[in-house]
Amino acid sequence: MEKYVIEAPARPAVPVAGTDALFPVRRIWCVGRNYADHAREMGHDPNREPPFFFQKPSDAVVRNHAVLQFPAMTKDLHHEIELVVAIGKRGRNIPVEKALEHVFGYAVGLDMTRRDLQTEAKKLQRPWEMGKSFDESCPLSEIFPASRIGHPKKGAIWLKVNGQTRQNGDLNQQIWPVDEAVAYLSNYVSLEPGDLIMNGTPAGVGPCQPGDRLEGHIDGVGEVLVSYAAR
Protein backbone atom coordinates (compact mmCIF):
# COMPACT_ATOMS: atom_id res chain seq x y z
CA MET A 1 0.00 0.00 0.00
CA GLU A 2 1.28 3.44 -0.90
CA LYS A 3 2.11 5.77 1.96
CA TYR A 4 1.52 9.50 1.64
CA VAL A 5 3.19 12.23 3.66
CA ILE A 6 -0.16 13.99 4.10
CA GLU A 7 -3.73 12.69 4.05
CA ALA A 8 -4.69 11.91 0.45
CA PRO A 9 -7.54 14.13 -0.80
CA ALA A 10 -10.89 12.52 -1.45
CA ARG A 11 -11.70 11.79 -5.08
CA PRO A 12 -14.68 13.81 -6.34
CA ALA A 13 -17.54 11.66 -7.59
CA VAL A 14 -21.08 12.08 -8.87
CA PRO A 15 -24.01 9.68 -8.32
CA VAL A 16 -25.18 7.62 -11.29
CA ALA A 17 -28.96 7.90 -11.65
CA GLY A 18 -30.94 4.76 -10.93
CA THR A 19 -28.04 3.04 -9.11
CA ASP A 20 -26.10 3.24 -5.86
CA ALA A 21 -22.85 3.65 -7.82
CA LEU A 22 -20.67 6.74 -8.25
CA PHE A 23 -18.92 8.17 -11.31
CA PRO A 24 -15.38 9.26 -10.32
CA VAL A 25 -14.39 12.66 -11.71
CA ARG A 26 -10.91 12.90 -13.24
CA ARG A 27 -10.81 16.15 -15.23
CA ILE A 28 -13.37 18.74 -16.28
CA TRP A 29 -13.06 20.21 -19.77
CA CYS A 30 -15.31 23.09 -20.85
CA VAL A 31 -16.12 24.13 -24.42
CA GLY A 32 -16.20 27.91 -24.81
CA ARG A 33 -18.83 29.80 -26.82
CA ASN A 34 -20.54 26.72 -28.28
CA TYR A 35 -23.94 28.37 -28.94
CA ALA A 36 -24.20 31.12 -31.56
CA ASP A 37 -26.50 33.37 -29.51
CA HIS A 38 -24.19 33.16 -26.51
CA ALA A 39 -21.19 33.98 -28.70
CA ARG A 40 -23.01 37.09 -29.90
CA GLU A 41 -24.00 38.21 -26.40
CA MET A 42 -20.35 37.93 -25.37
CA GLY A 43 -19.33 40.10 -28.34
CA HIS A 44 -17.87 37.39 -30.60
CA ASP A 45 -18.43 36.08 -34.12
CA PRO A 46 -20.72 33.02 -33.96
CA ASN A 47 -19.30 31.46 -37.11
CA ARG A 48 -18.04 27.90 -36.75
CA GLU A 49 -14.52 28.61 -35.58
CA PRO A 50 -12.56 25.67 -34.15
CA PRO A 51 -13.68 24.91 -30.58
CA PHE A 52 -11.52 26.00 -27.67
CA PHE A 53 -11.38 24.52 -24.20
CA PHE A 54 -10.61 25.51 -20.64
CA GLN A 55 -10.63 23.49 -17.43
CA LYS A 56 -12.14 23.43 -13.98
CA PRO A 57 -10.58 21.41 -11.16
CA SER A 58 -12.33 18.13 -10.39
CA ASP A 59 -13.06 19.23 -6.83
CA ALA A 60 -15.13 22.16 -8.15
CA VAL A 61 -17.95 19.59 -8.51
CA VAL A 62 -20.93 20.05 -6.21
CA ARG A 63 -23.68 17.46 -6.05
CA ASN A 64 -27.31 18.20 -6.76
CA HIS A 65 -29.49 20.05 -4.22
CA ALA A 66 -26.52 21.63 -2.44
CA VAL A 67 -26.53 24.98 -0.66
CA LEU A 68 -23.47 26.89 -1.91
CA GLN A 69 -21.43 29.61 -0.31
CA PHE A 70 -21.37 32.73 -2.44
CA PRO A 71 -17.83 32.92 -3.89
CA ALA A 72 -15.29 35.44 -2.71
CA MET A 73 -13.69 38.22 -4.77
CA THR A 74 -16.56 38.82 -7.18
CA LYS A 75 -19.36 41.32 -7.63
CA ASP A 76 -20.65 39.69 -10.83
CA LEU A 77 -21.25 35.94 -10.49
CA HIS A 78 -22.90 34.47 -13.60
CA HIS A 79 -24.81 31.24 -14.28
CA GLU A 80 -24.20 29.10 -17.38
CA ILE A 81 -26.38 26.00 -17.89
CA GLU A 82 -24.66 23.19 -19.84
CA LEU A 83 -24.97 19.64 -21.10
CA VAL A 84 -22.22 17.62 -19.41
CA VAL A 85 -20.67 14.63 -21.17
CA ALA A 86 -19.22 11.84 -19.00
CA ILE A 87 -16.42 9.88 -20.67
CA GLY A 88 -16.36 6.16 -19.92
CA LYS A 89 -13.82 4.79 -22.39
CA ARG A 90 -10.22 5.81 -23.03
CA GLY A 91 -9.39 7.33 -26.41
CA ARG A 92 -7.05 9.55 -28.39
CA ASN A 93 -7.47 10.86 -31.96
CA ILE A 94 -11.03 9.53 -31.90
CA PRO A 95 -12.90 9.61 -35.23
CA VAL A 96 -16.17 11.54 -35.10
CA GLU A 97 -18.15 8.46 -36.09
CA LYS A 98 -16.70 6.57 -33.09
CA ALA A 99 -16.88 9.39 -30.54
CA LEU A 100 -20.18 8.48 -28.90
CA GLU A 101 -18.79 5.01 -28.11
CA HIS A 102 -16.58 6.74 -25.54
CA VAL A 103 -19.50 8.45 -23.74
CA PHE A 104 -20.77 6.80 -20.56
CA GLY A 105 -23.59 9.23 -19.99
CA TYR A 106 -24.81 12.79 -19.50
CA ALA A 107 -25.62 15.26 -16.74
CA VAL A 108 -26.96 18.78 -16.34
CA GLY A 109 -24.32 21.16 -15.04
CA LEU A 110 -23.69 24.79 -14.16
CA ASP A 111 -20.49 26.53 -15.19
CA MET A 112 -20.52 29.25 -12.53
CA THR A 113 -18.35 32.17 -13.60
CA ARG A 114 -16.89 35.16 -11.79
CA ARG A 115 -17.54 37.30 -14.84
CA ASP A 116 -15.81 40.40 -13.55
CA LEU A 117 -12.59 38.47 -12.96
CA GLN A 118 -12.86 36.73 -16.33
CA THR A 119 -13.47 40.03 -18.14
CA GLU A 120 -10.48 41.67 -16.47
CA ALA A 121 -8.29 38.67 -17.35
CA LYS A 122 -9.35 38.93 -20.99
CA LYS A 123 -8.49 42.64 -21.10
CA LEU A 124 -5.03 41.94 -19.66
CA GLN A 125 -4.54 38.81 -21.83
CA ARG A 126 -4.20 36.65 -18.76
CA PRO A 127 -5.54 33.13 -18.04
CA TRP A 128 -9.19 32.70 -17.01
CA GLU A 129 -8.68 30.38 -14.03
CA MET A 130 -9.71 32.83 -11.32
CA GLY A 131 -12.90 33.55 -13.26
CA LYS A 132 -13.80 29.91 -13.92
CA SER A 133 -11.91 27.50 -11.67
CA PHE A 134 -12.96 28.36 -8.13
CA ASP A 135 -14.53 26.42 -5.27
CA GLU A 136 -18.04 25.03 -5.90
CA SER A 137 -18.06 26.36 -9.46
CA CYS A 138 -19.46 23.18 -11.03
CA PRO A 139 -22.82 22.02 -9.62
CA LEU A 140 -23.97 18.81 -11.33
CA SER A 141 -27.04 16.64 -11.50
CA GLU A 142 -26.75 12.89 -11.30
CA ILE A 143 -25.17 11.26 -14.35
CA PHE A 144 -27.66 9.45 -16.56
CA PRO A 145 -26.15 6.52 -18.50
CA ALA A 146 -26.38 6.74 -22.29
CA SER A 147 -27.56 3.12 -22.23
CA ARG A 148 -30.70 4.46 -20.56
CA ILE A 149 -31.34 7.85 -22.21
CA GLY A 150 -29.42 7.58 -25.49
CA HIS A 151 -27.36 10.46 -26.87
CA PRO A 152 -29.48 13.66 -26.79
CA LYS A 153 -28.99 15.83 -29.87
CA LYS A 154 -31.99 18.13 -29.46
CA GLY A 155 -34.28 19.24 -26.69
CA ALA A 156 -34.86 22.26 -24.49
CA ILE A 157 -32.08 23.48 -22.22
CA TRP A 158 -33.07 26.18 -19.75
CA LEU A 159 -32.23 27.79 -16.45
CA LYS A 160 -34.41 29.63 -13.94
CA VAL A 161 -33.30 31.89 -11.11
CA ASN A 162 -35.87 32.19 -8.34
CA GLY A 163 -38.48 30.79 -10.74
CA GLN A 164 -37.78 33.30 -13.52
CA THR A 165 -36.43 31.94 -16.82
CA ARG A 166 -33.02 33.38 -17.66
CA GLN A 167 -31.63 30.98 -20.28
CA ASN A 168 -33.68 29.09 -22.84
CA GLY A 169 -32.24 27.24 -25.82
CA ASP A 170 -32.09 23.88 -27.56
CA LEU A 171 -29.31 21.31 -27.79
CA ASN A 172 -29.60 21.44 -31.59
CA GLN A 173 -28.15 24.97 -31.42
CA GLN A 174 -24.73 23.65 -30.38
CA ILE A 175 -22.09 24.77 -32.87
CA TRP A 176 -20.00 21.71 -32.03
CA PRO A 177 -22.27 18.80 -31.03
CA VAL A 178 -21.05 16.18 -28.59
CA ASP A 179 -19.51 13.75 -31.06
CA GLU A 180 -17.50 16.47 -32.80
CA ALA A 181 -16.40 18.10 -29.53
CA VAL A 182 -15.22 14.75 -28.13
CA ALA A 183 -13.34 13.90 -31.32
CA TYR A 184 -11.72 17.34 -31.55
CA LEU A 185 -10.58 17.41 -27.93
CA SER A 186 -9.11 13.91 -28.24
CA ASN A 187 -6.64 15.22 -30.83
CA TYR A 188 -5.04 17.36 -28.11
CA VAL A 189 -5.28 15.14 -25.01
CA SER A 190 -6.03 11.53 -24.21
CA LEU A 191 -9.57 11.29 -22.92
CA GLU A 192 -9.83 8.94 -19.96
CA PRO A 193 -12.68 7.36 -18.01
CA GLY A 194 -13.85 9.91 -15.47
CA ASP A 195 -13.32 12.95 -17.68
CA LEU A 196 -16.24 15.37 -18.02
CA ILE A 197 -16.86 17.75 -20.91
CA MET A 198 -19.18 20.73 -20.36
CA ASN A 199 -20.46 21.38 -23.87
CA GLY A 200 -21.28 25.10 -23.80
CA THR A 201 -24.18 27.31 -22.77
CA PRO A 202 -27.02 29.06 -24.64
CA ALA A 203 -27.69 32.79 -24.48
CA GLY A 204 -29.06 34.52 -21.41
CA VAL A 205 -26.16 34.23 -18.96
CA GLY A 206 -26.51 36.68 -16.13
CA PRO A 207 -25.87 37.54 -12.50
CA CYS A 208 -26.70 35.62 -9.33
CA GLN A 209 -26.98 36.96 -5.79
CA PRO A 210 -26.76 35.48 -2.29
CA GLY A 211 -30.02 33.70 -1.51
CA ASP A 212 -30.79 32.89 -5.16
CA ARG A 213 -32.22 29.50 -6.16
CA LEU A 214 -31.00 28.08 -9.48
CA GLU A 215 -32.92 25.41 -11.38
CA GLY A 216 -31.53 23.98 -14.62
CA HIS A 217 -33.17 21.48 -16.97
CA ILE A 218 -32.34 19.59 -20.17
CA ASP A 219 -35.05 17.60 -21.94
CA GLY A 220 -34.27 13.90 -21.93
CA VAL A 221 -31.46 14.28 -19.40
CA GLY A 222 -32.49 15.73 -16.05
CA GLU A 223 -32.34 18.69 -13.71
CA VAL A 224 -29.88 20.42 -11.43
CA LEU A 225 -31.09 22.44 -8.45
CA VAL A 226 -28.84 24.43 -6.11
CA SER A 227 -29.11 27.59 -4.08
CA TYR A 228 -26.76 30.18 -2.63
CA ALA A 229 -26.77 30.84 1.07
CA ALA A 230 -28.02 34.26 2.09
CA ARG A 231 -25.41 36.61 3.47
C-alpha positions in Angstrom: 0.0 0.0 0.0 1.3 3.4 -0.9 2.1 5.8 2.0 1.5 9.5 1.6 3.2 12.2 3.7 -0.2 14.0 4.1 -3.7 12.7 4.0 -4.7 11.9 0.5 -7.5 14.1 -0.8 -10.9 12.5 -1.4 -11.7 11.8 -5.1 -14.7 13.8 -6.3 -17.5 11.7 -7.6 -21.1 12.1 -8.9 -24.0 9.7 -8.3 -25.2 7.6 -11.3 -29.0 7.9 -11.7 -30.9 4.8 -10.9 -28.0 3.0 -9.1 -26.1 3.2 -5.9 -22.8 3.7 -7.8 -20.7 6.7 -8.3 -18.9 8.2 -11.3 -15.4 9.3 -10.3 -14.4 12.7 -11.7 -10.9 12.9 -13.2 -10.8 16.2 -15.2 -13.4 18.7 -16.3 -13.1 20.2 -19.8 -15.3 23.1 -20.9 -16.1 24.1 -24.4 -16.2 27.9 -24.8 -18.8 29.8 -26.8 -20.5 26.7 -28.3 -23.9 28.4 -28.9 -24.2 31.1 -31.6 -26.5 33.4 -29.5 -24.2 33.2 -26.5 -21.2 34.0 -28.7 -23.0 37.1 -29.9 -24.0 38.2 -26.4 -20.3 37.9 -25.4 -19.3 40.1 -28.3 -17.9 37.4 -30.6 -18.4 36.1 -34.1 -20.7 33.0 -34.0 -19.3 31.5 -37.1 -18.0 27.9 -36.8 -14.5 28.6 -35.6 -12.6 25.7 -34.1 -13.7 24.9 -30.6 -11.5 26.0 -27.7 -11.4 24.5 -24.2 -10.6 25.5 -20.6 -10.6 23.5 -17.4 -12.1 23.4 -14.0 -10.6 21.4 -11.2 -12.3 18.1 -10.4 -13.1 19.2 -6.8 -15.1 22.2 -8.1 -17.9 19.6 -8.5 -20.9 20.0 -6.2 -23.7 17.5 -6.0 -27.3 18.2 -6.8 -29.5 20.1 -4.2 -26.5 21.6 -2.4 -26.5 25.0 -0.7 -23.5 26.9 -1.9 -21.4 29.6 -0.3 -21.4 32.7 -2.4 -17.8 32.9 -3.9 -15.3 35.4 -2.7 -13.7 38.2 -4.8 -16.6 38.8 -7.2 -19.4 41.3 -7.6 -20.6 39.7 -10.8 -21.2 35.9 -10.5 -22.9 34.5 -13.6 -24.8 31.2 -14.3 -24.2 29.1 -17.4 -26.4 26.0 -17.9 -24.7 23.2 -19.8 -25.0 19.6 -21.1 -22.2 17.6 -19.4 -20.7 14.6 -21.2 -19.2 11.8 -19.0 -16.4 9.9 -20.7 -16.4 6.2 -19.9 -13.8 4.8 -22.4 -10.2 5.8 -23.0 -9.4 7.3 -26.4 -7.1 9.6 -28.4 -7.5 10.9 -32.0 -11.0 9.5 -31.9 -12.9 9.6 -35.2 -16.2 11.5 -35.1 -18.2 8.5 -36.1 -16.7 6.6 -33.1 -16.9 9.4 -30.5 -20.2 8.5 -28.9 -18.8 5.0 -28.1 -16.6 6.7 -25.5 -19.5 8.4 -23.7 -20.8 6.8 -20.6 -23.6 9.2 -20.0 -24.8 12.8 -19.5 -25.6 15.3 -16.7 -27.0 18.8 -16.3 -24.3 21.2 -15.0 -23.7 24.8 -14.2 -20.5 26.5 -15.2 -20.5 29.3 -12.5 -18.3 32.2 -13.6 -16.9 35.2 -11.8 -17.5 37.3 -14.8 -15.8 40.4 -13.5 -12.6 38.5 -13.0 -12.9 36.7 -16.3 -13.5 40.0 -18.1 -10.5 41.7 -16.5 -8.3 38.7 -17.4 -9.4 38.9 -21.0 -8.5 42.6 -21.1 -5.0 41.9 -19.7 -4.5 38.8 -21.8 -4.2 36.6 -18.8 -5.5 33.1 -18.0 -9.2 32.7 -17.0 -8.7 30.4 -14.0 -9.7 32.8 -11.3 -12.9 33.5 -13.3 -13.8 29.9 -13.9 -11.9 27.5 -11.7 -13.0 28.4 -8.1 -14.5 26.4 -5.3 -18.0 25.0 -5.9 -18.1 26.4 -9.5 -19.5 23.2 -11.0 -22.8 22.0 -9.6 -24.0 18.8 -11.3 -27.0 16.6 -11.5 -26.7 12.9 -11.3 -25.2 11.3 -14.4 -27.7 9.5 -16.6 -26.2 6.5 -18.5 -26.4 6.7 -22.3 -27.6 3.1 -22.2 -30.7 4.5 -20.6 -31.3 7.8 -22.2 -29.4 7.6 -25.5 -27.4 10.5 -26.9 -29.5 13.7 -26.8 -29.0 15.8 -29.9 -32.0 18.1 -29.5 -34.3 19.2 -26.7 -34.9 22.3 -24.5 -32.1 23.5 -22.2 -33.1 26.2 -19.7 -32.2 27.8 -16.4 -34.4 29.6 -13.9 -33.3 31.9 -11.1 -35.9 32.2 -8.3 -38.5 30.8 -10.7 -37.8 33.3 -13.5 -36.4 31.9 -16.8 -33.0 33.4 -17.7 -31.6 31.0 -20.3 -33.7 29.1 -22.8 -32.2 27.2 -25.8 -32.1 23.9 -27.6 -29.3 21.3 -27.8 -29.6 21.4 -31.6 -28.1 25.0 -31.4 -24.7 23.6 -30.4 -22.1 24.8 -32.9 -20.0 21.7 -32.0 -22.3 18.8 -31.0 -21.1 16.2 -28.6 -19.5 13.7 -31.1 -17.5 16.5 -32.8 -16.4 18.1 -29.5 -15.2 14.8 -28.1 -13.3 13.9 -31.3 -11.7 17.3 -31.6 -10.6 17.4 -27.9 -9.1 13.9 -28.2 -6.6 15.2 -30.8 -5.0 17.4 -28.1 -5.3 15.1 -25.0 -6.0 11.5 -24.2 -9.6 11.3 -22.9 -9.8 8.9 -20.0 -12.7 7.4 -18.0 -13.9 9.9 -15.5 -13.3 13.0 -17.7 -16.2 15.4 -18.0 -16.9 17.8 -20.9 -19.2 20.7 -20.4 -20.5 21.4 -23.9 -21.3 25.1 -23.8 -24.2 27.3 -22.8 -27.0 29.1 -24.6 -27.7 32.8 -24.5 -29.1 34.5 -21.4 -26.2 34.2 -19.0 -26.5 36.7 -16.1 -25.9 37.5 -12.5 -26.7 35.6 -9.3 -27.0 37.0 -5.8 -26.8 35.5 -2.3 -30.0 33.7 -1.5 -30.8 32.9 -5.2 -32.2 29.5 -6.2 -31.0 28.1 -9.5 -32.9 25.4 -11.4 -31.5 24.0 -14.6 -33.2 21.5 -17.0 -32.3 19.6 -20.2 -35.0 17.6 -21.9 -34.3 13.9 -21.9 -31.5 14.3 -19.4 -32.5 15.7 -16.0 -32.3 18.7 -13.7 -29.9 20.4 -11.4 -31.1 22.4 -8.5 -28.8 24.4 -6.1 -29.1 27.6 -4.1 -26.8 30.2 -2.6 -26.8 30.8 1.1 -28.0 34.3 2.1 -25.4 36.6 3.5 
